[in-house]
Amino acid sequence: MSAGGPELRWGVEQRLEFIEFRLFWEGGINRSDITGFFGVSVPQASKDLTQYQELAPDNVRYDRSEKRYFATDSFRPRFLKPDADHYLAQLLFAADPALHGERTWLTSPPSVDTMPVPNRRVDIAVLRMILAAVRRQASVEVLYQSMNEQRPEPLWRRISPHAFGSDGFRWHVRAFCHIDNRFKDFLLSRCLEARSLGEPAARPEDDRQWTDFFDVELSPNPKIGENQRKIIAQDYGMRDDNIAIPVRRALLYYFRKRLRLDVADVLDNPHETPVVVTNRAEFNAALAEATK
């Protein structure tokens, strides 16, 4: 239930949250911000601002000279649960070319950029066919270019897809392979063509490496200094220098690569791997099971 009471309609409550977002993160808002984003009339925007003032009178003041509402020094969120990750996600929408077109609640974001990553081409027709197979719980044939030396040429293979995964740089489809008779990851960019929906060879719930999670326990790298270990623990929200991250077993390989956990023992500079796995034996066993 919202802080404004059960009588608020969802659309009104969303606009009140929008007002509070702009007040909290950008310091102010005016009627045109509301009309421009939601497409409501000027009288409706005025009504929303008036209603917000009535519900949270200590949060906002109106400046007649600027014709703008500003957050007060005593501002306390009422409709919004401030979240740094949510705000930074909005910045990502504004900065990442792949996400252009996404609507954000930001009106004047700071200068921001993201690390450019070479784009991997994914064929639209192929993706659409795979999505249809997932939706219908069917199988599909894909012309797949493997990196396996024993399969140097593209090969038509039937798969039963059920989920998608990303390592932050590339997308893959999780599917049961009718050739290898097991669940595997297939990079979407290496699926060259798709055809012929058919009967599946396995159910999504049969993929235990996808449905089950493993808690990866992380601690600051003991090879770095005490103050550095303290700030690493703070960075990762650790308690007693430890945090458990639940990871799908099918994604453990990518998790290890992304955090560079696979090179923690061989790098000369320990600062390049600020965290290490503390339940390493269990982690390695789970990783081996997931990638066999």
CYANA upper distance limits for C-alpha pairs under 8 A (distance plus 0.5 A):
  1 MET  CA      5 GLY  CA      7.23
  1 MET  CA      6 PRO  CA      6.63
  2 SER  CA      6 PRO  CA      7.09
  2 SER  CA      8 LEU  CA      8.48
  2 SER  CA     13 GLU  CA      8.28
  2 SER  CA     79 PHE  CA      7.26
  3 ALA  CA     78 ARG  CA      6.59
  3 ALA  CA     79 PHE  CA      6.49
  4 GLY  CA      8 LEU  CA      7.25
  4 GLY  CA     13 GLU  CA      8.42
  4 GLY  CA     55 LEU  CA      7.28
  4 GLY  CA     78 ARG  CA      8.47
  4 GLY  CA     79 PHE  CA      7.96
  8 LEU  CA     12 VAL  CA      6.88
  8 LEU  CA     13 GLU  CA      6.55
  9 ARG  CA     13 GLU  CA      6.62
 10 TRP  CA     14 GLN  CA      6.58
 11 GLY  CA     15 ARG  CA      6.89
 12 VAL  CA     16 LEU  CA      6.74
 12 VAL  CA     48 ASP  CA      7.81
 13 GLU  CA     17 GLU  CA      6.67
 13 GLU  CA     79 PHE  CA      8.40
 14 GLN  CA     18 PHE  CA      6.63
 15 ARG  CA     19 ILE  CA      6.65
 15 ARG  CA     34 ILE  CA      7.94
 15 ARG  CA     38 PHE  CA      8.47
 15 ARG  CA     48 ASP  CA      7.72
 16 LEU  CA     20 GLU  CA      6.77
 16 LEU  CA     48 ASP  CA      7.27
 16 LEU  CA     49 LEU  CA      8.29
 16 LEU  CA     52 TYR  CA      6.88
 16 LEU  CA     79 PHE  CA      7.49
 17 GLU  CA     21 PHE  CA      6.56
 17 GLU  CA     79 PHE  CA      5.74
 17 GLU  CA     80 LEU  CA      6.20
 18 PHE  CA     22 ARG  CA      6.82
 18 PHE  CA    105 TRP  CA      7.63
 19 ILE  CA     23 LEU  CA      6.73
 19 ILE  CA     29 ILE  CA      7.31
 19 ILE  CA     34 ILE  CA      8.32
 19 ILE  CA     49 LEU  CA      8.11
 19 ILE  CA     52 TYR  CA      8.43
 20 GLU  CA     24 PHE  CA      6.42
 20 GLU  CA     77 PRO  CA      7.46
 20 GLU  CA     78 ARG  CA      8.35
 20 GLU  CA     79 PHE  CA      7.39
 20 GLU  CA     80 LEU  CA      7.01
 21 PHE  CA     25 TRP  CA      6.45
 21 PHE  CA     26 GLU  CA      8.21
 21 PHE  CA     80 LEU  CA      7.26
 21 PHE  CA    105 TRP  CA      8.09
 22 ARG  CA     26 GLU  CA      5.58
 22 ARG  CA     27 GLY  CA      6.86
 22 ARG  CA     28 GLY  CA      6.42
 22 ARG  CA     29 ILE  CA      6.54
 22 ARG  CA    105 TRP  CA      7.96
 22 ARG  CA    106 LEU  CA      7.87
 23 LEU  CA     27 GLY  CA      4.93
 23 LEU  CA     28 GLY  CA      5.10
 23 LEU  CA     29 ILE  CA      6.85
 23 LEU  CA     60 VAL  CA      8.41
 23 LEU  CA     70 PHE  CA      6.96
 23 LEU  CA     71 ALA  CA      5.76
 24 PHE  CA     28 GLY  CA      8.31
 24 PHE  CA     71 ALA  CA      7.40
 24 PHE  CA     75 PHE  CA      8.33
 24 PHE  CA     77 PRO  CA      8.08
 26 GLU  CA    106 LEU  CA      8.44
 26 GLU  CA    108 SER  CA      8.06
 27 GLY  CA     70 PHE  CA      6.25
 27 GLY  CA     71 ALA  CA      5.90
 28 GLY  CA     68 ARG  CA      7.29
 28 GLY  CA     69 TYR  CA      5.89
 28 GLY  CA     70 PHE  CA      4.69
 28 GLY  CA     71 ALA  CA      6.45
 29 ILE  CA     33 ASP  CA      6.99
 29 ILE  CA     68 ARG  CA      6.42
 29 ILE  CA     69 TYR  CA      5.78
 29 ILE  CA     70 PHE  CA      7.11
 30 ASN  CA     34 ILE  CA      7.72
 30 ASN  CA     67 LYS  CA      7.63
 30 ASN  CA     68 ARG  CA      5.41
 30 ASN  CA     69 TYR  CA      6.44
 31 ARG  CA     35 THR  CA      6.84
 31 ARG  CA     42 VAL  CA      7.18
 31 ARG  CA     45 ALA  CA      5.97
 31 ARG  CA     46 SER  CA      6.79
 31 ARG  CA     49 LEU  CA      8.21
 31 ARG  CA     68 ARG  CA      8.50
 32 SER  CA     36 GLY  CA      6.18
 32 SER  CA     42 VAL  CA      8.02
 32 SER  CA     45 ALA  CA      8.37
 33 ASP  CA     37 PHE  CA      6.71
 34 ILE  CA     38 PHE  CA      6.38
 34 ILE  CA     39 GLY  CA      7.95
 34 ILE  CA     40 VAL  CA      7.76
 34 ILE  CA     45 ALA  CA      6.44
 35 THR  CA     39 GLY  CA      5.35
 35 THR  CA     40 VAL  CA      5.42
 35 THR  CA     41 SER  CA      6.56
 35 THR  CA     42 VAL  CA      6.85
 35 THR  CA     45 ALA  CA      6.79
 36 GLY  CA     40 VAL  CA      8.25
 40 VAL  CA     44 GLN  CA      6.74
 40 VAL  CA     45 ALA  CA      7.22
 41 SER  CA     45 ALA  CA      6.82
 42 VAL  CA     46 SER  CA      6.68
 43 PRO  CA     47 LYS  CA      6.62
 44 GLN  CA     48 ASP  CA      6.69
 45 ALA  CA     49 LEU  CA      6.80
 46 SER  CA     50 THR  CA      6.62
 47 LYS  CA     51 GLN  CA      6.53
 48 ASP  CA     52 TYR  CA      6.66
 49 LEU  CA     53 GLN  CA      6.75
 50 THR  CA     54 GLU  CA      6.79
 51 GLN  CA     55 LEU  CA      6.72
 52 TYR  CA     56 ALA  CA      6.37
 52 TYR  CA     57 PRO  CA      8.04
 53 GLN  CA     57 PRO  CA      5.20
 53 GLN  CA     58 ASP  CA      8.44
 53 GLN  CA     59 ASN  CA      8.09
 53 GLN  CA     60 VAL  CA      7.09
 56 ALA  CA     60 VAL  CA      7.95
 56 ALA  CA     78 ARG  CA      7.83
 58 ASP  CA     72 THR  CA      7.49
 58 ASP  CA     74 SER  CA      7.01
 58 ASP  CA     75 PHE  CA      7.00
 59 ASN  CA     71 ALA  CA      6.22
 59 ASN  CA     72 THR  CA      5.82
 59 ASN  CA     73 ASP  CA      8.32
 59 ASN  CA     74 SER  CA      6.84
 59 ASN  CA     75 PHE  CA      4.80
 59 ASN  CA     76 ARG  CA      6.86
 59 ASN  CA     77 PRO  CA      8.43
 60 VAL  CA     69 TYR  CA      6.90
 60 VAL  CA     70 PHE  CA      6.05
 60 VAL  CA     71 ALA  CA      5.19
 60 VAL  CA     72 THR  CA      5.83
 60 VAL  CA     75 PHE  CA      7.78
 61 ARG  CA     69 TYR  CA      6.10
 61 ARG  CA     70 PHE  CA      5.87
 61 ARG  CA     71 ALA  CA      6.98
 61 ARG  CA     72 THR  CA      6.91
 62 TYR  CA     67 LYS  CA      7.59
 62 TYR  CA     68 ARG  CA      6.40
 62 TYR  CA     69 TYR  CA      4.91
 62 TYR  CA     70 PHE  CA      6.76
 63 ASP  CA     67 LYS  CA      6.07
 63 ASP  CA     68 ARG  CA      6.00
 63 ASP  CA     69 TYR  CA      6.66
 63 ASP  CA     70 PHE  CA      7.81
 64 ARG  CA     68 ARG  CA      7.48
 71 ALA  CA     75 PHE  CA      6.68
 77 PRO  CA     81 LYS  CA      7.37
 77 PRO  CA     82 PRO  CA      8.10
 82 PRO  CA     86 HIS  CA      8.49
 83 ASP  CA     87 TYR  CA      7.00
 84 ALA  CA     88 LEU  CA      6.67
 85 ASP  CA     89 ALA  CA      6.52
 86 HIS  CA     90 GLN  CA      6.91
 87 TYR  CA     91 LEU  CA      6.99
 88 LEU  CA     92 LEU  CA      6.72
 89 ALA  CA     93 PHE  CA      6.88
 90 GLN  CA     94 ALA  CA      6.97
 90 GLN  CA    104 THR  CA      6.21
 90 GLN  CA    105 TRP  CA      7.72
 90 GLN  CA    106 LEU  CA      7.61
 91 LEU  CA     95 ALA  CA      6.69
 91 LEU  CA    106 LEU  CA      8.40
 91 LEU  CA    109 PRO  CA      7.52
 91 LEU  CA    112 VAL  CA      7.65
 92 LEU  CA     96 ASP  CA      6.20
 92 LEU  CA     99 LEU  CA      8.43
 92 LEU  CA    113 ASP  CA      8.47
 92 LEU  CA    114 THR  CA      7.97
 93 PHE  CA     99 LEU  CA      5.90
 93 PHE  CA    100 HIS  CA      7.06
 93 PHE  CA    102 GLU  CA      6.72
 93 PHE  CA    103 ARG  CA      8.22
 93 PHE  CA    104 THR  CA      7.39
 94 ALA  CA     99 LEU  CA      7.99
 94 ALA  CA    100 HIS  CA      7.28
 94 ALA  CA    102 GLU  CA      8.35
 94 ALA  CA    104 THR  CA      7.76
 95 ALA  CA     99 LEU  CA      8.34
 95 ALA  CA    100 HIS  CA      8.26
 95 ALA  CA    112 VAL  CA      6.60
 95 ALA  CA    113 ASP  CA      5.81
 95 ALA  CA    114 THR  CA      6.96
 96 ASP  CA    100 HIS  CA      7.09
 96 ASP  CA    113 ASP  CA      7.72
 96 ASP  CA    114 THR  CA      6.84
117 VAL  CA    169 PHE  CA      7.54
120 ARG  CA    170 ARG  CA      7.40
120 ARG  CA    189 SER  CA      6.47
121 ARG  CA    189 SER  CA      5.91
122 VAL  CA    126 VAL  CA      8.18
122 VAL  CA    127 LEU  CA      7.64
122 VAL  CA    188 LEU  CA      6.45
122 VAL  CA    189 SER  CA      5.18
122 VAL  CA    190 ARG  CA      8.42
122 VAL  CA    191 CYS  CA      8.32
123 ASP  CA    127 LEU  CA      6.73
123 ASP  CA    189 SER  CA      7.75
123 ASP  CA    191 CYS  CA      8.34
123 ASP  CA    192 LEU  CA      7.61
123 ASP  CA    193 GLU  CA      8.35
124 ILE  CA    128 ARG  CA      6.57
125 ALA  CA    129 MET  CA      6.71
125 ALA  CA    193 GLU  CA      8.34
125 ALA  CA    194 ALA  CA      8.16
126 VAL  CA    130 ILE  CA      6.73
126 VAL  CA    142 VAL  CA      8.49
126 VAL  CA    191 CYS  CA      7.57
126 VAL  CA    192 LEU  CA      7.71
126 VAL  CA    193 GLU  CA      6.17
126 VAL  CA    194 ALA  CA      5.70
127 LEU  CA    131 LEU  CA      6.59
127 LEU  CA    188 LEU  CA      8.00
128 ARG  CA    132 ALA  CA      6.71
129 MET  CA    133 ALA  CA      6.85
129 MET  CA    140 VAL  CA      8.22
129 MET  CA    194 ALA  CA      6.96
129 MET  CA    195 ARG  CA      7.78
130 ILE  CA    134 VAL  CA      6.80
130 ILE  CA    140 VAL  CA      7.38
130 ILE  CA    161 PRO  CA      7.54
130 ILE  CA    194 ALA  CA      8.04
131 LEU  CA    135 ARG  CA      6.55
132 ALA  CA    136 ARG  CA      6.57
133 ALA  CA    137 GLN  CA      6.17
133 ALA  CA    138 ALA  CA      5.19
133 ALA  CA    139 SER  CA      6.28
133 ALA  CA    140 VAL  CA      6.78
133 ALA  CA    160 SER  CA      7.95
133 ALA  CA    161 PRO  CA      7.19
133 ALA  CA    162 HIS  CA      8.47
133 ALA  CA    197 LEU  CA      7.12
134 VAL  CA    138 ALA  CA      6.90
134 VAL  CA    139 SER  CA      8.47
134 VAL  CA    160 SER  CA      8.27
134 VAL  CA    161 PRO  CA      6.11
134 VAL  CA    162 HIS  CA      5.52
134 VAL  CA    163 ALA  CA      7.77
137 GLN  CA    160 SER  CA      8.10
137 GLN  CA    161 PRO  CA      8.21
137 GLN  CA    162 HIS  CA      7.64
137 GLN  CA    200 PRO  CA      7.30
137 GLN  CA    203 ARG  CA      8.39
138 ALA  CA    160 SER  CA      6.67
138 ALA  CA    161 PRO  CA      8.10
138 ALA  CA    197 LEU  CA      6.84
138 ALA  CA    198 GLY  CA      6.15
138 ALA  CA    199 GLU  CA      5.79
138 ALA  CA    200 PRO  CA      5.33
139 SER  CA    158 ARG  CA      7.10
139 SER  CA    159 ILE  CA      5.94
139 SER  CA    160 SER  CA      4.61
139 SER  CA    161 PRO  CA      7.11
139 SER  CA    197 LEU  CA      6.01
139 SER  CA    198 GLY  CA      5.43
139 SER  CA    199 GLU  CA      5.97
139 SER  CA    200 PRO  CA      5.11
139 SER  CA    201 ALA  CA      7.88
140 VAL  CA    158 ARG  CA      5.99
140 VAL  CA    159 ILE  CA      6.08
140 VAL  CA    160 SER  CA      6.90
140 VAL  CA    161 PRO  CA      8.32
140 VAL  CA    194 ALA  CA      7.43
140 VAL  CA    195 ARG  CA      6.75
140 VAL  CA    196 SER  CA      6.18
140 VAL  CA    197 LEU  CA      5.02
140 VAL  CA    198 GLY  CA      6.58
141 GLU  CA    156 TRP  CA      6.83
141 GLU  CA    157 ARG  CA      5.89
141 GLU  CA    158 ARG  CA      4.65
141 GLU  CA    159 ILE  CA      6.72
141 GLU  CA    194 ALA  CA      6.06
141 GLU  CA    195 ARG  CA      5.78
141 GLU  CA    196 SER  CA      6.38
141 GLU  CA    197 LEU  CA      7.49
142 VAL  CA    155 LEU  CA      8.46
142 VAL  CA    156 TRP  CA      6.01
142 VAL  CA    157 ARG  CA      6.09
142 VAL  CA    158 ARG  CA      6.81
142 VAL  CA    159 ILE  CA      7.92
142 VAL  CA    191 CYS  CA      6.54
142 VAL  CA    192 LEU  CA      7.60
142 VAL  CA    193 GLU  CA      6.07
142 VAL  CA    194 ALA  CA      4.83
142 VAL  CA    195 ARG  CA      7.02
143 LEU  CA    154 PRO  CA      6.54
143 LEU  CA    155 LEU  CA      5.83
143 LEU  CA    156 TRP  CA      4.78
143 LEU  CA    157 ARG  CA      6.94
143 LEU  CA    191 CYS  CA      6.23
143 LEU  CA    192 LEU  CA      5.84
143 LEU  CA    193 GLU  CA      5.52
143 LEU  CA    194 ALA  CA      6.77
144 TYR  CA    154 PRO  CA      5.76
144 TYR  CA    155 LEU  CA      5.86
144 TYR  CA    156 TRP  CA      6.73
144 TYR  CA    157 ARG  CA      7.56
144 TYR  CA    190 ARG  CA      6.23
144 TYR  CA    191 CYS  CA      5.19
144 TYR  CA    192 LEU  CA      6.51
144 TYR  CA    193 GLU  CA      8.10
145 GLN  CA    152 PRO  CA      8.11
145 GLN  CA    153 GLU  CA      7.00
145 GLN  CA    154 PRO  CA      4.81
145 GLN  CA    155 LEU  CA      6.99
145 GLN  CA    190 ARG  CA      5.90
145 GLN  CA    191 CYS  CA      7.23
145 GLN  CA    192 LEU  CA      7.86
146 SER  CA    151 ARG  CA      6.96
146 SER  CA    152 PRO  CA      7.51
146 SER  CA    153 GLU  CA      8.20
146 SER  CA    154 PRO  CA      7.38
146 SER  CA    155 LEU  CA      8.47
146 SER  CA    190 ARG  CA      7.85
147 MET  CA    151 ARG  CA      7.87
147 MET  CA    152 PRO  CA      7.57
148 ASN  CA    152 PRO  CA      7.11
151 ARG  CA    155 LEU  CA      8.07
157 ARG  CA    177 CYS  CA      8.11
157 ARG  CA    178 HIS  CA      7.68
157 ARG  CA    179 ILE  CA      7.34
158 ARG  CA    177 CYS  CA      7.00
158 ARG  CA    178 HIS  CA      6.06
158 ARG  CA    179 ILE  CA      7.79
159 ILE  CA    175 ALA  CA      6.39
159 ILE  CA    176 PHE  CA      5.91
159 ILE  CA    177 CYS  CA      5.17
159 ILE  CA    178 HIS  CA      6.17
159 ILE  CA    200 PRO  CA      8.26
160 SER  CA    175 ALA  CA      5.58
160 SER  CA    176 PHE  CA      5.39
160 SER  CA    177 CYS  CA      7.16
160 SER  CA    178 HIS  CA      8.16
160 SER  CA    200 PRO  CA      5.81
160 SER  CA    201 ALA  CA      6.90
160 SER  CA    202 ALA  CA      7.40
161 PRO  CA    173 VAL  CA      7.08
161 PRO  CA    174 ARG  CA      6.24
161 PRO  CA    175 ALA  CA      4.34
161 PRO  CA    176 PHE  CA      6.81
162 HIS  CA    173 VAL  CA      8.10
162 HIS  CA    174 ARG  CA      6.61
162 HIS  CA    175 ALA  CA      6.35
162 HIS  CA    204 PRO  CA      6.23
163 ALA  CA    173 VAL  CA      6.42
163 ALA  CA    174 ARG  CA      5.59
163 ALA  CA    175 ALA  CA      7.66
164 PHE  CA    171 TRP  CA      7.57
164 PHE  CA    172 HIS  CA      6.31
164 PHE  CA    173 VAL  CA      4.96
164 PHE  CA    174 ARG  CA      6.14
165 GLY  CA    171 TRP  CA      6.29
165 GLY  CA    172 HIS  CA      5.88
165 GLY  CA    173 VAL  CA      6.77
165 GLY  CA    174 ARG  CA      7.53
165 GLY  CA    251 LEU  CA      8.38
166 SER  CA    170 ARG  CA      6.17
166 SER  CA    171 TRP  CA      5.01
166 SER  CA    172 HIS  CA      6.76
167 ASP  CA    171 TRP  CA      7.46
167 ASP  CA    254 TYR  CA      6.27
167 ASP  CA    255 PHE  CA      7.97
167 ASP  CA    258 ARG  CA      7.87
170 ARG  CA    187 LEU  CA      8.00
171 TRP  CA    187 LEU  CA      6.58
171 TRP  CA    188 LEU  CA      6.51
171 TRP  CA    189 SER  CA      8.25
172 HIS  CA    185 ASP  CA      6.45
172 HIS  CA    186 PHE  CA      5.70
172 HIS  CA    187 LEU  CA      4.62
172 HIS  CA    188 LEU  CA      5.64
173 VAL  CA    185 ASP  CA      6.21
173 VAL  CA    186 PHE  CA      5.76
173 VAL  CA    187 LEU  CA      6.88
173 VAL  CA    188 LEU  CA      6.93
174 ARG  CA    183 PHE  CA      7.56
174 ARG  CA    184 LYS  CA      6.44
174 ARG  CA    185 ASP  CA      5.27
174 ARG  CA    186 PHE  CA      7.02
175 ALA  CA    183 PHE  CA      5.92
175 ALA  CA    184 LYS  CA      6.15
175 ALA  CA    185 ASP  CA      6.90
175 ALA  CA    186 PHE  CA      7.91
176 PHE  CA    181 ASN  CA      7.38
176 PHE  CA    182 ARG  CA      5.88
176 PHE  CA    183 PHE  CA      4.52
176 PHE  CA    184 LYS  CA      6.63
176 PHE  CA    201 ALA  CA      7.60
176 PHE  CA    202 ALA  CA      7.07
177 CYS  CA    181 ASN  CA      5.90
177 CYS  CA    182 ARG  CA      6.01
177 CYS  CA    183 PHE  CA      6.37
177 CYS  CA    184 LYS  CA      7.04
178 HIS  CA    182 ARG  CA      7.83
178 HIS  CA    201 ALA  CA      7.39
183 PHE  CA    207 ASP  CA      7.09
186 PHE  CA    190 ARG  CA      8.01
186 PHE  CA    191 CYS  CA      8.11
187 LEU  CA    191 CYS  CA      7.31
202 ALA  CA    206 ASP  CA      7.07
203 ARG  CA    207 ASP  CA      7.95
205 GLU  CA    211 THR  CA      7.38
207 ASP  CA    211 THR  CA      6.91
208 ARG  CA    212 ASP  CA      6.03
209 GLN  CA    213 PHE  CA      8.22
209 GLN  CA    248 ARG  CA      7.40
209 GLN  CA    249 ARG  CA      5.44
209 GLN  CA    250 ALA  CA      5.46
209 GLN  CA    290 ALA  CA      6.66
210 TRP  CA    248 ARG  CA      6.30
210 TRP  CA    249 ARG  CA      6.62
210 TRP  CA    250 ALA  CA      5.72
210 TRP  CA    251 LEU  CA      8.43
211 THR  CA    248 ARG  CA      7.41
211 THR  CA    249 ARG  CA      8.44
212 ASP  CA    248 ARG  CA      6.42
212 ASP  CA    249 ARG  CA      6.66
213 PHE  CA    246 PRO  CA      6.37
213 PHE  CA    247 VAL  CA      5.72
213 PHE  CA    248 ARG  CA      4.78
213 PHE  CA    249 ARG  CA      5.87
214 PHE  CA    245 ILE  CA      8.47
214 PHE  CA    246 PRO  CA      5.98
214 PHE  CA    247 VAL  CA      5.87
214 PHE  CA    248 ARG  CA      6.76
214 PHE  CA    249 ARG  CA      6.39
214 PHE  CA    283 PHE  CA      8.44
214 PHE  CA    286 ALA  CA      8.07
215 ASP  CA    244 ALA  CA      5.96
215 ASP  CA    245 ILE  CA      5.73
215 ASP  CA    246 PRO  CA      4.81
215 ASP  CA    247 VAL  CA      6.76
216 VAL  CA    244 ALA  CA      5.86
216 VAL  CA    245 ILE  CA      5.55
216 VAL  CA    246 PRO  CA      6.74
216 VAL  CA    247 VAL  CA      7.51
216 VAL  CA    277 VAL  CA      7.35
216 VAL  CA    279 ASN  CA      7.54
216 VAL  CA    283 PHE  CA      7.24
217 GLU  CA    242 ASN  CA      7.16
217 GLU  CA    243 ILE  CA      6.11
217 GLU  CA    244 ALA  CA      4.84
217 GLU  CA    245 ILE  CA      6.86
217 GLU  CA    277 VAL  CA      6.17
217 GLU  CA    278 THR  CA      6.07
217 GLU  CA    279 ASN  CA      6.35
218 LEU  CA    242 ASN  CA      6.12
218 LEU  CA    243 ILE  CA      5.92
218 LEU  CA    244 ALA  CA      6.85
218 LEU  CA    245 ILE  CA      8.18
218 LEU  CA    275 VAL  CA      6.64
218 LEU  CA    276 VAL  CA      6.05
218 LEU  CA    277 VAL  CA      5.24
218 LEU  CA    278 THR  CA      6.26
218 LEU  CA    279 ASN  CA      8.49
219 SER  CA    233 ALA  CA      7.80
219 SER  CA    238 MET  CA      8.33
219 SER  CA    241 ASP  CA      5.97
219 SER  CA    242 ASN  CA      5.30
219 SER  CA    243 ILE  CA      7.30
219 SER  CA    275 VAL  CA      5.96
219 SER  CA    276 VAL  CA      6.11
219 SER  CA    277 VAL  CA      7.07
219 SER  CA    278 THR  CA      6.99
220 PRO  CA    229 ARG  CA      5.85
220 PRO  CA    230 LYS  CA      8.44
220 PRO  CA    232 ILE  CA      6.56
220 PRO  CA    233 ALA  CA      6.79
220 PRO  CA    241 ASP  CA      7.12
220 PRO  CA    242 ASN  CA      8.26
220 PRO  CA    274 PRO  CA      6.34
220 PRO  CA    275 VAL  CA      4.96
220 PRO  CA    276 VAL  CA      6.76
221 ASN  CA    229 ARG  CA      7.48
221 ASN  CA    270 PRO  CA      7.64
221 ASN  CA    273 THR  CA      7.55
221 ASN  CA    274 PRO  CA      5.75
221 ASN  CA    275 VAL  CA      5.30
221 ASN  CA    276 VAL  CA      5.95
222 PRO  CA    229 ARG  CA      7.97
223 LYS  CA    270 PRO  CA      6.62
224 ILE  CA    228 GLN  CA      6.91
224 ILE  CA    229 ARG  CA      6.98
224 ILE  CA    270 PRO  CA      6.83
224 ILE  CA    271 HIS  CA      7.06
224 ILE  CA    274 PRO  CA      8.28
225 GLY  CA    229 ARG  CA      6.62
226 GLU  CA    230 LYS  CA      6.80
227 ASN  CA    231 ILE  CA      6.92
228 GLN  CA    232 ILE  CA      6.67
229 ARG  CA    233 ALA  CA      6.65
229 ARG  CA    274 PRO  CA      8.49
230 LYS  CA    234 GLN  CA      6.82
230 LYS  CA    241 ASP  CA      8.37
231 ILE  CA    235 ASP  CA      6.50
232 ILE  CA    236 TYR  CA      6.80
232 ILE  CA    274 PRO  CA      7.36
232 ILE  CA    275 VAL  CA      8.20
233 ALA  CA    237 GLY  CA      6.54
233 ALA  CA    238 MET  CA      5.42
233 ALA  CA    239 ARG  CA      7.92
233 ALA  CA    241 ASP  CA      6.10
233 ALA  CA    242 ASN  CA      7.93
234 GLN  CA    238 MET  CA      6.66
236 TYR  CA    243 ILE  CA      8.12
237 GLY  CA    243 ILE  CA      7.83
238 MET  CA    242 ASN  CA      5.53
238 MET  CA    243 ILE  CA      5.47
239 ARG  CA    243 ILE  CA      7.02
247 VAL  CA    251 LEU  CA      7.08
247 VAL  CA    252 LEU  CA      6.93
247 VAL  CA    255 PHE  CA      8.31
248 ARG  CA    252 LEU  CA      7.09
249 ARG  CA    286 ALA  CA      7.47
249 ARG  CA    287 LEU  CA      7.68
249 ARG  CA    290 ALA  CA      6.60
250 ALA  CA    290 ALA  CA      6.24
250 ALA  CA    291 THR  CA      8.25
251 LEU  CA    255 PHE  CA      6.64
252 LEU  CA    256 ARG  CA      6.60
252 LEU  CA    287 LEU  CA      6.57
252 LEU  CA    290 ALA  CA      8.17
253 TYR  CA    257 LYS  CA      6.91
253 TYR  CA    287 LEU  CA      7.02
253 TYR  CA    291 THR  CA      8.05
254 TYR  CA    258 ARG  CA      6.50
255 PHE  CA    259 LEU  CA      6.78
256 ARG  CA    260 ARG  CA      6.37
256 ARG  CA    261 LEU  CA      5.49
256 ARG  CA    262 ASP  CA      6.48
257 LYS  CA    261 LEU  CA      6.86
257 LYS  CA    262 ASP  CA      6.82
259 LEU  CA    273 THR  CA      7.93
260 ARG  CA    264 ALA  CA      7.21
260 ARG  CA    273 THR  CA      6.86
261 LEU  CA    273 THR  CA      7.42
261 LEU  CA    275 VAL  CA      8.14
261 LEU  CA    276 VAL  CA      6.89
261 LEU  CA    277 VAL  CA      7.86
263 VAL  CA    267 LEU  CA      6.68
263 VAL  CA    273 THR  CA      8.33
264 ALA  CA    270 PRO  CA      7.67
264 ALA  CA    273 THR  CA      6.18
264 ALA  CA    276 VAL  CA      7.52
267 LEU  CA    272 GLU  CA      8.12
269 ASN  CA    273 THR  CA      8.47
270 PRO  CA    274 PRO  CA      7.23
277 VAL  CA    283 PHE  CA      8.30
279 ASN  CA    283 PHE  CA      6.58
280 ARG  CA    284 ASN  CA      6.44
281 ALA  CA    285 ALA  CA      6.75
282 GLU  CA    286 ALA  CA      6.66
283 PHE  CA    287 LEU  CA      6.53
284 ASN  CA    288 ALA  CA      6.51
285 ALA  CA    289 GLU  CA      6.72
286 ALA  CA    290 ALA  CA      6.67
287 LEU  CA    291 THR  CA      6.68
288 ALA  CA    292 LYS  CA      6.35
